[in-house]
Amino acid sequence: MQPLATNTVLIGPSILSADFRRLGEQIAEVEAASADFIHVDVMDGVFVPNISIGFPVVEAVQAATELPIDVHLMIVEPSRWVERFAAAGADTITVHAEVDPNLYRTLRAIEEAGAAPSVTINPGTPLIMLEPVLPIVRQVLIMSVNPGFGGQTFIPAALGRIRRLRQMLDEVNPTCRLEVDGGIKASNAGAVVAAGADTLVVGSAVYAPDTHIASAMYALRAEIDRDHHESDNR
């Protein structure tokens, strides 16, 4: 398992928005721009209305970078595949509470496979569904869009969910990371972090036509740092 970066707030570009013709090059660019991890979205066309990538791409990402790989499984029956994704190079594996009746067992299986167990729910799913497994996970992901496609707009109600989840985690698992994915960009990254997030997934804000990757990453860091500085002075 790759070690976490030293940044207080971690930023991980999602390759879902990358140019797959130049995937190795685009991973190298975000790594050079101080990305903390690489996020990989796996979709099966069943749980979400899209199909994306699988083991070969995770293996290719692992070969292309020294950064940790954060794999988000938007699939039914995730327990069937967690060992394979861990073997392919996933350092963190996120599964959806909505699709797994044996969630506790699946999260333990992720840990036994050598990856960090992570859990998530969709924007319309009550946070209470996460409560039974919060003590055993290393990360919880709050989706701030409905999963399945990149380039969506951030759902403002996610901020309240982030605040409530941070309170829940502080009570039972304060070292657990709180990740947010969906519509994150420089204009809202500070508010997301202020609400309690410490790990951000970014897609089209970094990987988009005519976007300079290093400049986009710098803008995200600057917004986060500015918000932290203002919070410290309040």
C-alpha positions, 0 to 999 in steps of 0.5 A: 500500500502506498503511503499517504501524502503529507498535505493536510488536504489531499487532491486526487485527479480522476482519470475518468475525465482524462484523455485516454490517448495520452493517459500516461502523459496526463498522469505524469502531469498531475503528479508533477503538479503535486497531486496526492493520489490518482482516482479511478472510477469503475462503472458496470452499466448496471449500478450506474448508467455508464460503463468505464474501465477495469483491471487492465487500466488500473494496472496501467495506472500503477505502472505509470505513477508512484502515487496511491491509487484510489478506486471507486467501484460503482458496481453491483456485487463488489465483493466478487472483485475487491481482491482482483482490484487490490492485486491490480494496484488499488491502494484504496477501494471504495464500495457503495453501501446501497448495493452490498448486503454484506458490507461489513464483510466486504470492507474486511475483505478489502483490508485483508487484500491489502487495500484501505477500505472505503465506503460511499453512498449516493446523494439521495441515500441517508447518511444513517446507512453508513453508521454501522461501518464507520468505525472500521473504514479508513475513508468515507466518500460523499458523492456530490453528484449522482455517480455515473458521468464526469463533468456534472455540477456540484449539488449544494446540499452535499455541504450539509451532508459533509458537515454531519458526516464529519461530526459522525466520524469525529465521534467514532473514527476521527482519523478516517478521511472524508473524501468528496467527489463530484463537481469540485473546482476552485470556486467551491473547493474551499467551502467543501474543505471548510465543511469538513472534507480533507480529500477531494476528487477532481475531474473536469476541473483539471482534465478538460480541453484547453485547461492547463493542468498545472495551473488548475491544480495550483488554483485548487491548492490556492483556494484551499490554502486561502480558506484555511488561512481565513479560518485560522484568523477568525 
